[in-house]
Amino acid sequence: MIRESHNIQHRGAALLMRLKSVMITADIWSSQMPSAQALASQQPFACDTLTFEQWLQFIFIPRLDALFSRGEIAPPMSILPMAHMTWGHDHQVVQAVISEFDEWSKTVHG
């Protein structure tokens, strides 16, 4: 079980690194940090204060990274529908990595 948990975390961490990389390549990685108020949104995907790519960069990636650093497993997720709704057919490489996250989550949580 410990080895399996380590492999799950390793795969999740590798996906996070890939997501960051493809976001930078797609030129949707921001050098500007949103305000603390914007980051404190209680809405799903912080849709009232952040763009989807800002949510990925400043909320999703750091929270998952923190979970993996503590040896925890990420909660179940399904974020590809939001990517489709936000970007349509744009940023296909980024959406492919997000799709891998959703598939990884299904594998982890059955």
C-alpha positions as CSV (number, residue, x, y, z in Angstrom):
1,M,0.0,0.0,0.0
2,I,2.8,2.4,0.8
3,R,4.5,1.8,-2.5
4,E,1.2,2.2,-4.3
5,S,0.6,5.5,-2.5
6,H,4.1,6.7,-3.4
7,N,3.5,5.8,-7.1
8,I,0.1,7.6,-7.1
9,Q,1.7,10.7,-5.6
10,H,4.7,10.5,-8.0
11,R,2.3,10.3,-11.0
12,G,0.3,13.2,-9.7
13,A,3.4,15.3,-9.2
14,A,4.7,14.5,-12.7
15,L,1.3,15.6,-14.1
16,L,1.6,18.9,-12.2
17,M,5.0,19.5,-13.7
18,R,3.7,18.7,-17.2
19,L,0.7,21.0,-16.7
20,K,2.9,23.9,-15.7
21,S,5.2,23.3,-18.6
22,V,2.4,23.1,-21.2
23,M,0.8,26.2,-19.7
24,I,4.1,28.1,-20.1
25,T,4.5,26.9,-23.7
26,A,0.9,27.9,-24.5
27,D,1.6,31.4,-23.1
28,I,-1.1,31.2,-20.5
29,W,1.2,31.2,-17.4
30,S,1.1,34.5,-15.7
31,S,3.9,36.5,-14.1
32,Q,1.3,38.5,-12.1
33,M,0.0,37.1,-8.8
34,P,-3.8,37.8,-8.3
35,S,-4.8,39.7,-5.2
36,A,-5.4,37.8,-1.9
37,Q,-9.1,38.7,-2.3
38,A,-9.3,37.1,-5.7
39,L,-7.5,34.0,-4.4
40,A,-10.0,33.8,-1.5
41,S,-13.0,33.2,-3.7
42,Q,-15.4,30.5,-2.5
43,Q,-16.8,29.8,-6.0
44,P,-15.9,26.7,-8.0
45,F,-12.8,27.4,-10.0
46,A,-12.8,30.9,-8.4
47,C,-14.8,31.8,-11.5
48,D,-16.0,35.1,-10.0
49,T,-12.5,36.4,-9.5
50,L,-10.0,34.5,-11.6
51,T,-9.7,33.2,-15.2
52,F,-9.5,29.4,-15.5
53,E,-5.8,29.5,-16.2
54,Q,-5.2,31.7,-13.2
55,W,-7.2,29.2,-11.1
56,L,-5.0,26.4,-12.4
57,Q,-1.8,28.3,-11.8
58,F,-2.5,29.9,-8.4
59,I,-4.9,27.5,-6.8
60,F,-5.0,24.1,-8.4
61,I,-1.3,23.5,-8.9
62,P,-0.2,24.8,-5.5
63,R,-2.9,22.9,-3.5
64,L,-2.1,19.6,-5.2
65,D,1.6,20.2,-4.8
66,A,1.1,20.8,-1.1
67,L,-1.0,17.6,-0.8
68,F,1.7,15.5,-2.5
69,S,4.4,17.1,-0.4
70,R,2.5,16.0,2.7
71,G,2.1,12.5,1.3
72,E,-1.6,12.9,0.8
73,I,-3.8,11.9,-2.1
74,A,-5.7,14.5,-4.1
75,P,-9.5,14.5,-3.8
76,P,-11.6,13.2,-6.7
77,M,-11.7,15.7,-9.6
78,S,-13.2,16.4,-12.9
79,I,-11.8,19.6,-14.4
80,L,-11.8,18.9,-18.1
81,P,-15.4,20.0,-18.5
82,M,-14.4,23.5,-17.2
83,A,-11.4,23.6,-19.6
84,H,-13.7,22.7,-22.5
85,M,-16.3,25.3,-21.5
86,T,-13.6,28.0,-21.0
87,W,-11.3,27.3,-24.0
88,G,-13.4,25.3,-26.5
89,H,-10.9,24.0,-29.0
90,D,-8.1,26.3,-27.9
91,H,-5.1,25.1,-25.8
92,Q,-5.5,21.4,-26.8
93,V,-2.2,20.4,-25.4
94,V,-3.1,21.9,-22.0
95,Q,-6.5,20.2,-22.2
96,A,-4.8,16.9,-22.9
97,V,-2.8,17.1,-19.7
98,I,-6.0,18.1,-17.8
99,S,-7.7,15.1,-19.3
100,E,-4.9,13.0,-17.9
101,F,-5.5,14.5,-14.4
102,D,-9.2,13.5,-14.6
103,E,-8.3,9.9,-15.7
104,W,-5.6,9.7,-13.0
105,S,-8.2,10.8,-10.4
106,K,-10.6,8.1,-11.6
107,T,-7.9,5.5,-11.3
108,V,-7.0,6.7,-7.8
109,H,-10.6,6.9,-6.5
110,G,-12.0,4.1,-8.5
